[in-house]
Amino acid sequence: MSTPPTPPLAQRFVQFALEAGVLRFGEFTTKAGRLSPYFFNAGLFDDGAKLGRLAEFYAEAILASGMAFDMIFGPAYKGIPLAAAVAVELARRGHNRPFAYNRKEAKDHGEGGSLVGAPLRGRVLIIDDVMSAGTAARESIALIRGAGATPHAVAIALDRQEMATEVGPDGTVRDVPYSAVQYVQRELGLVVCSIAKLDDLLQYLSQQADPQLAQYQAPVEAYRARYGVA
């Protein structure tokens, strides 16, 4: 009897996120004020087994991308455990790299400052969960450059592939015809690696025999049609 082929990384990740309760369907309001039919909350990778499995997915995606980097950076707060877990998993696979993270508030005693861990040097890979508006990436880039290192790449779990928003001079929020990932790639010049994209989620839903899951394909497609980017 032949062994069924292993699903692609992105499809395996979508299934894992669903089983872990991290990817959910329903009605959720995003930071941009949009009513989304799905929600991805990486904070629910909340035990050792889930975090370890998540790190395996990150490591596999990072190594498959072929990106070069000298160290890992985790932006506070969600990026801190992600960076640590990914650093451990990469070392287990023979790719040991130093890592660092930042505090939201600078420490005024002990070693002081806002950066913790290895000194920021060389080409830095930023680890985060999702990229909504690119704000966290810009903050990380400023910290890394301020320390004399080079912000080189970002690895995220899910690329929502939807229009970013920006605030105008009058305070109004408007959609822009590019995603946060595209902004970071085109305007900031960083390489972006994602474990999965919204397209992968739609492909997963399209292949479901379970009507409980298949029912969400149409609303997710409608959301993609309204807010998605190429």
VEXPA-348276 format. One record per residue (C-alpha): residue in three letters; x, y, z; residue number from 1. Coordinates in pm, 1 decimal, decimal comma. Example, Ala and Ser with C-alpha at 12.3 -4.5 7.8 and 13.67 -1.06 7.14 Angstrom:
<baros>
> rest|east|north|up|nr
> ALA|1230,0|-450,0|780,0|1
> SER|1367,0|-106,0|714,0|2
</baros>
This chain:
<baros>
> rest|east|north|up|nr
> MET|0,0|0,0|0,0|1
> SER|145,5|338,0|-101,4|2
> THR|175,7|618,1|151,9|3
> PRO|-38,1|926,9|74,9|4
> PRO|174,2|1229,5|-19,3|5
> THR|243,7|1475,4|261,6|6
> PRO|39,3|1796,0|215,7|7
> PRO|238,4|2112,3|143,1|8
> LEU|372,0|2305,4|440,7|9
> ALA|106,5|2578,0|419,7|10
> GLN|-180,8|2328,0|415,6|11
> ARG|-38,2|2141,9|712,9|12
> PHE|-1,4|2469,9|897,2|13
> VAL|-361,6|2574,3|831,9|14
> GLN|-482,5|2241,6|968,2|15
> PHE|-257,4|2275,3|1273,5|16
> ALA|-382,2|2630,2|1341,5|17
> LEU|-743,3|2512,1|1320,3|18
> GLU|-682,0|2215,7|1550,8|19
> ALA|-502,6|2441,2|1800,3|20
> GLY|-796,6|2684,5|1803,5|21
> VAL|-570,1|2964,7|1681,9|22
> LEU|-753,7|3003,6|1350,5|23
> ARG|-1124,4|3059,1|1401,3|24
> PHE|-1426,6|3143,1|1190,3|25
> GLY|-1719,5|3371,4|1269,4|26
> GLU|-1740,8|3750,7|1278,2|27
> PHE|-1439,8|3942,4|1405,9|28
> THR|-1356,1|4312,0|1391,4|29
> THR|-998,0|4375,4|1277,8|30
> LYS|-773,9|4663,4|1386,0|31
> ALA|-870,3|4832,6|1059,4|32
> GLY|-1237,1|4814,7|1161,3|33
> ARG|-1323,9|4550,7|903,4|34
> LEU|-1565,0|4268,5|977,7|35
> SER|-1360,4|3958,0|904,5|36
> PRO|-1502,4|3603,6|874,9|37
> TYR|-1183,4|3459,3|1023,5|38
> PHE|-937,5|3544,8|1297,3|39
> PHE|-581,7|3429,3|1363,5|40
> ASN|-463,5|3471,3|1723,5|41
> ALA|-107,0|3348,0|1769,4|42
> GLY|-136,6|3414,9|2142,6|43
> LEU|-334,8|3090,2|2162,1|44
> PHE|-26,4|2884,4|2083,0|45
> ASP|-22,6|2872,1|2460,6|46
> ASP|151,2|2553,8|2570,0|47
> GLY|486,1|2390,5|2510,7|48
> ALA|363,9|2138,7|2253,8|49
> LYS|187,4|2400,3|2040,5|50
> LEU|475,4|2646,9|2058,9|51
> GLY|726,0|2375,4|1970,8|52
> ARG|521,2|2264,7|1670,5|53
> LEU|479,4|2627,0|1561,1|54
> ALA|856,6|2675,3|1576,4|55
> GLU|897,5|2371,9|1349,8|56
> PHE|673,6|2535,3|1089,5|57
> TYR|863,8|2862,6|1110,2|58
> ALA|1198,9|2687,9|1080,0|59
> GLU|1084,8|2481,2|783,6|60
> ALA|951,4|2788,8|602,3|61
> ILE|1262,0|2996,1|678,8|62
> LEU|1504,3|2728,0|561,2|63
> ALA|1296,9|2652,9|251,8|64
> SER|1302,2|3022,3|157,1|65
> GLY|1680,6|3017,4|133,2|66
> MET|1705,3|3357,8|301,8|67
> ALA|2040,2|3446,7|455,9|68
> PHE|2055,7|3600,0|803,8|69
> ASP|2297,9|3631,9|1091,9|70
> MET|2067,7|3661,4|1391,5|71
> ILE|1704,1|3664,9|1506,0|72
> PHE|1502,0|3945,6|1661,7|73
> GLY|1166,9|3918,2|1841,2|74
> PRO|964,6|4240,6|1876,0|75
> ALA|779,3|4280,9|2206,3|76
> TYR|560,3|4122,3|2304,0|77
> LYS|436,3|3832,3|2088,9|78
> GLY|760,5|3816,8|1895,8|79
> ILE|966,9|3738,3|2205,3|80
> PRO|856,4|3375,7|2264,5|81
> LEU|834,3|3322,4|1888,8|82
> ALA|1195,2|3432,1|1834,2|83
> ALA|1319,7|3220,3|2124,9|84
> ALA|1132,4|2909,9|2009,2|85
> VAL|1244,3|2952,3|1647,9|86
> ALA|1605,9|3003,6|1756,4|87
> VAL|1591,9|2677,0|1952,6|88
> GLU|1436,3|2487,7|1658,7|89
> LEU|1684,1|2625,3|1405,8|90
> ALA|1971,6|2526,6|1635,5|91
> ARG|1823,9|2176,7|1661,3|92
> ARG|1836,3|2161,6|1281,2|93
> GLY|2200,1|2269,1|1272,1|94
> HIS|2147,8|2642,4|1216,4|95
> ASN|2243,7|2800,3|1548,3|96
> ARG|2194,0|3177,9|1549,3|97
> PRO|2198,6|3438,6|1829,0|98
> PHE|1874,4|3614,1|1911,8|99
> ALA|1758,6|3929,4|2085,2|100
> TYR|1438,2|4109,2|2171,1|101
> ASN|1324,6|4447,4|2295,7|102
> ARG|1132,8|4578,9|2592,7|103
> LYS|845,8|4818,9|2544,6|104
> GLU|985,7|5031,0|2829,1|105
> ALA|1358,3|5093,4|2860,4|106
> LYS|1513,0|4951,6|3178,4|107
> ASP|1687,6|5210,6|3397,3|108
> HIS|1877,2|4967,0|3620,6|109
> GLY|2099,8|4662,7|3576,1|110
> GLU|2219,8|4646,9|3215,9|111
> GLY|1965,1|4915,7|3121,9|112
> GLY|1829,8|4993,9|2777,1|113
> SER|1548,7|4841,9|2576,1|114
> LEU|1735,2|4557,4|2403,1|115
> VAL|1793,7|4217,1|2561,5|116
> GLY|1998,4|3921,6|2440,7|117
> ALA|2274,7|3903,1|2184,3|118
> PRO|2412,2|4230,3|2043,0|119
> LEU|2236,4|4326,8|1721,0|120
> ARG|2482,9|4264,0|1438,6|121
> GLY|2479,7|4174,7|1073,2|122
> ARG|2164,3|4078,4|884,0|123
> VAL|1870,6|4050,2|1121,8|124
> LEU|1564,7|3828,0|1075,8|125
> ILE|1254,4|3960,9|1254,1|126
> ILE|1005,2|3698,0|1377,5|127
> ASP|641,0|3802,1|1421,9|128
> ASP|296,2|3643,0|1402,0|129
> VAL|106,2|3846,2|1142,5|130
> MET|158,9|4177,6|969,7|131
> SER|-143,4|4407,1|972,5|132
> ALA|-27,8|4762,8|908,6|133
> GLY|350,9|4720,8|912,0|134
> THR|380,1|4937,9|1224,2|135
> ALA|560,2|4674,3|1433,1|136
> ALA|799,6|4607,2|1145,7|137
> ARG|887,4|4977,0|1114,4|138
> GLU|951,2|4999,0|1490,3|139
> SER|1176,4|4692,0|1478,4|140
> ILE|1362,3|4828,5|1176,1|141
> ALA|1433,2|5155,0|1360,1|142
> LEU|1565,5|4967,6|1665,6|143
> ILE|1784,8|4739,7|1456,3|144
> ARG|1929,6|5024,1|1249,9|145
> GLY|1979,8|5229,7|1564,4|146
> ALA|2197,6|4948,7|1699,7|147
> GLY|2409,7|4947,2|1383,7|148
> ALA|2270,3|4624,0|1235,6|149
> THR|2082,9|4560,2|911,3|150
> PRO|1711,3|4472,5|913,8|151
> HIS|1709,3|4210,4|640,6|152
> ALA|1400,4|3989,7|657,5|153
> VAL|1073,0|3918,6|836,3|154
> ALA|915,8|3578,0|898,7|155
> ILE|544,6|3565,6|983,8|156
> ALA|294,7|3286,8|1036,9|157
> LEU|7,5|3416,5|821,4|158
> ASP|-6,0|3668,0|539,2|159
> ARG|-367,2|3795,2|530,2|160
> GLN|-307,5|3935,0|178,7|161
> GLU|-534,8|4231,2|237,7|162
> MET|-510,5|4605,3|189,4|163
> ALA|-325,1|4795,3|457,5|164
> THR|-459,2|5121,5|599,0|165
> GLU|-297,5|5454,6|664,1|166
> VAL|-397,9|5758,0|866,5|167
> GLY|-420,3|6084,2|676,4|168
> PRO|-317,4|6429,6|805,7|169
> ASP|-677,6|6491,8|912,1|170
> GLY|-688,8|6169,9|1114,4|171
> THR|-907,4|5977,2|872,3|172
> VAL|-821,5|5614,0|800,6|173
> ARG|-820,1|5495,5|441,5|174
> ASP|-744,2|5173,1|256,8|175
> VAL|-435,2|5164,6|36,8|176
> PRO|-390,6|4939,6|-269,5|177
> TYR|-114,3|4727,4|-119,2|178
> SER|-75,9|4497,8|177,7|179
> ALA|148,3|4548,6|479,0|180
> VAL|368,2|4267,1|348,7|181
> GLN|399,9|4435,8|8,4|182
> TYR|482,6|4765,4|180,3|183
> VAL|760,6|4605,1|383,5|184
> GLN|896,0|4434,6|71,9|185
> ARG|872,8|4724,1|-174,2|186
> GLU|918,4|5033,5|41,1|187
> LEU|1137,6|4906,5|323,8|188
> GLY|1335,4|4658,0|115,2|189
> LEU|1301,7|4354,6|343,7|190
> VAL|1252,8|3993,4|244,6|191
> VAL|924,2|3853,2|381,4|192
> CYS|865,6|3484,0|443,0|193
> SER|524,9|3354,7|552,8|194
> ILE|430,3|3002,6|653,8|195
> ALA|86,5|3040,8|493,6|196
> LYS|-124,3|3298,2|311,2|197
> LEU|-495,2|3366,1|281,8|198
> ASP|-485,8|3187,2|-54,5|199
> ASP|-368,0|2874,2|128,5|200
> LEU|-655,6|2899,3|373,0|201
> LEU|-902,6|2926,8|83,5|202
> GLN|-746,2|2626,4|-85,5|203
> TYR|-778,2|2428,5|236,3|204
> LEU|-1145,8|2521,6|270,2|205
> SER|-1215,4|2433,7|-93,4|206
> GLN|-1093,0|2079,0|-32,2|207
> GLN|-1304,2|2015,8|277,8|208
> ALA|-1566,0|1743,4|283,4|209
> ASP|-1671,7|1859,5|630,1|210
> PRO|-1965,6|2098,8|576,6|211
> GLN|-1887,6|2271,7|908,0|212
> LEU|-1563,2|2396,8|756,4|213
> ALA|-1667,6|2419,1|391,8|214
> GLN|-1940,7|2669,6|478,7|215
> TYR|-1677,5|2933,8|551,3|216
> GLN|-1526,1|2927,1|203,2|217
> ALA|-1782,9|3168,4|54,4|218
> PRO|-1753,8|3436,9|327,4|219
> VAL|-1374,0|3421,1|320,9|220
> GLU|-1377,0|3451,0|-59,3|221
> ALA|-1611,7|3749,8|-33,7|222
> TYR|-1378,2|3914,8|217,7|223
> ARG|-1081,8|3847,9|-12,4|224
> ALA|-1270,7|4000,4|-305,9|225
> ARG|-1344,7|4317,2|-107,7|226
> TYR|-1019,2|4373,9|76,9|227
> GLY|-764,6|4150,1|-91,9|228
> VAL|-455,8|4248,6|-290,1|229
> ALA|-288,0|4066,4|-573,3|230
</baros>
